[in-house]
């Protein structure tokens, strides 16, 4: 009788649910929950965390290049007054052959929001699009900024800095500014098109009509569609409205914004 | 699995909660800094171009 009490206490302790109970199903369940949490965490990292970090670095890299060009232009100009709009002449077309990954222009679309400026580099591989200081790629087979024909570029819609995240918000007449070492090209957004990823005809000098000789100077933005999917491509076309040399500075509408990039 | 972790942690409940939060923070930091960039590199790339 005196021995049965401690025994009963031991029994209560072992069957009372406080002892660790490791079952295969329990561990499997915890592993599955952990896997689910990890996948959600990865998506959060890819779509927000890493996206925000890359967007910040890409836009400050573009600001740096833009203000360098502005300062070079100012230094080259010296004491001579800036040219008047009548003296701008036809758009200068840079004939340089750039290697893959070389940045040669800066894109700025006010509709895409503050800090949407991005470097444009030659080539549209992941080395350009997923880069921390580039982000927008130029299709090498297409024309140069300001050239008669089609200046076609690509960027991510979401993640990796999303250089064209707000592309679907473009409205008729929205400015698409392209800056090179030579000056500023102002394109105006005209229309959208939604195509399959194989529709390379949108890159033709006259989109969809490779048989025609171009007369317009257009810009073509390509990104993926719908948002968070790669099933389709969204295409935004713009037409060159004006050009001004670096010596004339940034276009008046964005000059105050551009002036803050150097600081 | 996690039950065992909880029992291994020392101290009263409030201290264990702090320790668990610290552990979670460390794991998330390691994931964001090293694991996810590596995973991203081996996943299928996201294509945005026409060709």
Interface residues (C-beta under 8 A of the other chain):
Chain A: X20 X22 X26 X27 X30 X31 X38 X41 X42 X45 X46 X49 X50 X124 X126 X129 X130 X137 X139 X154 X155 X156 X157 X159 X160 X164 X195 X197 X198 X199 X200 X202 X203 X222 X223 X224 X230 X233 X235
Chain B: X1 X2 X3 X4 X7 X28 X31 X32 X36 X37 X39 X40 X45 X46 X47 X48 X49 X50 X51
